């Protein structure tokens, strides 16, 4: 039995591939930048940030966390030549509504002690102040840059309006 996700992928890909004409794009992003944003399903980075196919790397994780994305950012810079990173967090982020203990408590309640042991050492990287967290992640990236001349900026995307504003 197929799932909604599986059906969406199969049907959506069939329609996409039928008219696909950009198979000759180069591997490095043509506009030399990367966007780190949240995995939230309400964000369509290509549409919301005007990113054409092949133009930029889009790195997504829960909360648009720089530490979690650092491996991908280093690869983006070192192997594929990006020179700019835009950190984009958003309003209404789920990472604002819980902390580590709450997450671990949910795992224990829903899946039991054995599952709790699997997540016991995980820092879920939650935060309580959106703007402060944007600044913190940009500062963290700047302090650990493995490449000189990289530009880092931080943004907040409003899921309610579709607008993005620069924080740092």
TIFIKE-520434 format. One record per residue (C-alpha): y negated, z negated, x negated; residue number from 1. Coordinates in Angstrom, 2 decimals. Last residue first. Layout:
% TIFIKE-520434
Y Z X k
Y Z X NUM $
...
This chain:
% TIFIKE-520434
Y Z X k
-40.85 -10.57 -21.85 168 $
-40.85 -10.96 -18.08 167 $
-41.08 -7.31 -16.99 166 $
-40.79 -6.73 -13.27 165 $
-38.18 -4.79 -11.35 164 $
-38.51 -3.77 -7.70 163 $
-35.58 -3.05 -5.38 162 $
-37.17 -5.20 -2.67 161 $
-34.63 -7.94 -1.80 160 $
-32.48 -7.43 -4.90 159 $
-35.53 -8.21 -7.04 158 $
-34.84 -7.14 -10.62 157 $
-36.10 -9.49 -13.32 156 $
-36.74 -8.09 -16.77 155 $
-36.41 -8.93 -20.45 154 $
-37.26 -6.77 -23.46 153 $
-35.58 -6.27 -26.82 152 $
-36.66 -3.63 -29.35 151 $
-34.34 -3.04 -32.31 150 $
-36.09 -2.38 -35.62 149 $
-33.54 -4.08 -37.82 148 $
-29.84 -4.17 -36.93 147 $
-27.57 -7.18 -36.75 146 $
-29.88 -8.87 -34.28 145 $
-28.98 -12.51 -33.96 144 $
-32.40 -14.11 -33.50 143 $
-33.63 -11.25 -31.33 142 $
-30.57 -11.52 -29.10 141 $
-31.09 -15.25 -28.56 140 $
-34.81 -14.74 -27.86 139 $
-33.98 -12.09 -25.25 138 $
-31.34 -14.37 -23.70 137 $
-33.70 -17.36 -23.54 136 $
-36.51 -15.32 -22.02 135 $
-34.26 -14.03 -19.26 134 $
-32.87 -17.55 -18.77 133 $
-36.38 -19.00 -18.39 132 $
-37.16 -16.42 -15.69 131 $
-33.99 -17.21 -13.73 130 $
-34.08 -21.00 -13.93 129 $
-30.81 -22.75 -12.97 128 $
-28.27 -21.18 -15.29 127 $
-24.53 -20.57 -15.45 126 $
-22.75 -19.57 -18.63 125 $
-19.21 -20.03 -17.24 124 $
-18.33 -21.97 -20.37 123 $
-14.56 -21.67 -20.54 122 $
-12.53 -24.43 -22.19 121 $
-10.82 -25.68 -19.01 120 $
-10.24 -22.17 -17.67 119 $
-6.49 -21.83 -18.36 118 $
-5.86 -25.56 -17.86 117 $
-7.37 -25.26 -14.38 116 $
-4.80 -22.59 -13.54 115 $
-1.95 -25.01 -14.27 114 $
-3.70 -27.80 -12.35 113 $
-3.93 -25.93 -9.07 112 $
-5.02 -22.51 -7.82 111 $
-7.64 -22.99 -5.12 110 $
-8.61 -26.64 -5.68 109 $
-8.31 -26.46 -9.48 108 $
-10.15 -23.14 -9.68 107 $
-12.84 -24.46 -7.38 106 $
-13.25 -27.62 -9.47 105 $
-13.59 -25.51 -12.60 104 $
-16.39 -23.53 -11.03 103 $
-18.15 -26.68 -9.77 102 $
-17.82 -28.33 -13.17 101 $
-19.27 -25.33 -14.96 100 $
-22.31 -25.07 -12.69 99 $
-23.05 -23.38 -9.38 98 $
-25.74 -21.52 -7.44 97 $
-27.83 -19.77 -10.09 96 $
-24.91 -17.76 -11.49 95 $
-24.58 -16.16 -8.06 94 $
-27.79 -14.24 -8.67 93 $
-30.23 -14.20 -5.76 92 $
-32.96 -12.66 -7.86 91 $
-31.89 -10.53 -10.76 90 $
-31.28 -10.37 -14.50 89 $
-32.18 -7.30 -16.56 88 $
-31.95 -7.46 -20.35 87 $
-33.29 -4.20 -21.82 86 $
-31.95 -3.36 -25.26 85 $
-33.56 -0.77 -27.55 84 $
-32.50 1.06 -30.69 83 $
-29.19 2.57 -29.64 82 $
-27.38 4.41 -32.40 81 $
-23.79 4.78 -31.21 80 $
-21.68 2.94 -33.73 79 $
-24.00 0.18 -34.88 78 $
-26.30 -0.21 -31.90 77 $
-23.94 0.24 -28.95 76 $
-21.13 -1.54 -30.83 75 $
-23.43 -4.51 -31.46 74 $
-24.49 -4.53 -27.80 73 $
-20.86 -4.39 -26.64 72 $
-19.91 -7.41 -28.77 71 $
-23.04 -9.26 -27.63 70 $
-22.32 -8.89 -23.91 69 $
-21.01 -12.42 -23.24 68 $
-23.73 -13.91 -25.40 67 $
-26.40 -11.81 -23.68 66 $
-25.43 -12.86 -20.14 65 $
-26.28 -10.39 -17.40 64 $
-25.36 -13.11 -14.89 63 $
-21.73 -12.07 -14.54 62 $
-21.25 -9.00 -16.72 61 $
-22.56 -5.47 -17.01 60 $
-23.41 -3.22 -19.94 59 $
-25.09 0.08 -19.12 58 $
-25.37 2.38 -22.11 57 $
-28.14 4.93 -21.80 56 $
-28.95 8.61 -21.19 55 $
-25.53 10.17 -20.56 54 $
-25.90 10.29 -16.79 53 $
-29.55 9.77 -15.84 52 $
-30.91 6.23 -15.77 51 $
-33.76 5.72 -13.31 50 $
-33.62 1.91 -13.27 49 $
-32.59 1.30 -9.65 48 $
-30.54 4.50 -9.30 47 $
-28.55 4.29 -12.52 46 $
-28.39 0.50 -12.38 45 $
-26.99 0.27 -8.84 44 $
-27.36 -3.46 -8.20 43 $
-26.09 -5.02 -4.96 42 $
-22.55 -5.24 -6.37 41 $
-23.62 -7.95 -8.80 40 $
-22.16 -7.18 -12.25 39 $
-25.41 -8.31 -13.83 38 $
-27.48 -6.29 -16.24 37 $
-27.62 -5.35 -19.89 36 $
-29.32 -2.00 -20.34 35 $
-28.82 -0.06 -23.55 34 $
-31.14 2.40 -25.23 33 $
-31.00 5.52 -27.36 32 $
-32.26 8.08 -24.79 31 $
-29.37 10.52 -25.36 30 $
-26.68 7.83 -25.26 29 $
-24.19 8.51 -28.05 28 $
-21.03 10.31 -26.85 27 $
-22.63 13.70 -26.25 26 $
-22.61 15.28 -22.78 25 $
-20.38 18.36 -22.36 24 $
-18.53 17.17 -19.28 23 $
-21.69 17.35 -17.21 22 $
-20.70 19.77 -14.44 21 $
-18.89 17.61 -11.88 20 $
-18.81 19.18 -8.40 19 $
-15.15 18.63 -7.49 18 $
-14.96 15.65 -9.88 17 $
-17.31 13.59 -7.72 16 $
-15.49 14.34 -4.44 15 $
-12.10 13.51 -5.96 14 $
-13.54 10.48 -7.69 13 $
-14.84 9.05 -4.44 12 $
-11.53 9.54 -2.68 11 $
-9.40 8.02 -5.44 10 $
-11.81 5.25 -6.39 9 $
-12.62 4.30 -2.81 8 $
-8.92 4.24 -1.91 7 $
-8.09 2.03 -4.90 6 $
-10.94 -0.34 -4.11 5 $
-9.99 -0.54 -0.45 4 $
-6.39 -1.28 -1.44 3 $
-3.35 0.98 -1.48 2 $
0.00 0.00 0.00 1 $
